[in-house]
Amino acid sequence: MGKTYRKAPTDKSKKRKKRIWKKFQIRNALKEVVHDYEDEKKMSELSDEYLQADS
């Protein structure tokens, strides 16, 4: 009985994994930017409310 060898990964699968990982990273970066923007927006709304309350 002969040895069984693992199938060598092809370049195609490496490219696919790289593409999926890249999409994942970009999606997370965009989520982070949107989250930061929303936080800034909330903070500016809060500061506007405090300014109006002081007047």
N, C-alpha and C positions, 0 to 999 in steps of 0.2 A: 504494500500500500504506500503510495507516494505522499509527499508532504503537500499540504495545501498552502498556497501563498495568498497573501492579502492582495487585493486588487489595488494597483497604484492609483492614487487620486489623479484625475485629469486636470489639465489647466482650466477646462471649462467649469468644473465644479469650484475651483479656487476663485475664478472670476465671479461666479454666481454668489459665493459666500461673501466676497469682498463688496459686491454691489449691494447685497442685503444689509451688510454691516454699515455701509456708507449711508444708505437710506435711514437706517435706525439712528445713526449719529445725527444726521441732519434734522430728523423729526424731533429728537430730544432737544437739540439746540434751538429750534424754532419754538418749541413749547416753553423753554426757559425764557426766551426773549419776550414772548407774549405775556408770560406770567409777570415778568419784571415791569412790562409796560402797564399792565392792569394794576399792579401795585402802585406805580407812580400816579396813575390816573385817580385811584382811590385816595391817595395821600393829598393830591391837589384838590380834590373835592372836599376833603375834610378841612384843609386849611382855608378854603373859600368859605365854608360854613362858619368857622371860628372868626374869620374876619367880619362876616356879616353880623354875627352875634355881638361882637365888640362895638359895632357902630350904633 
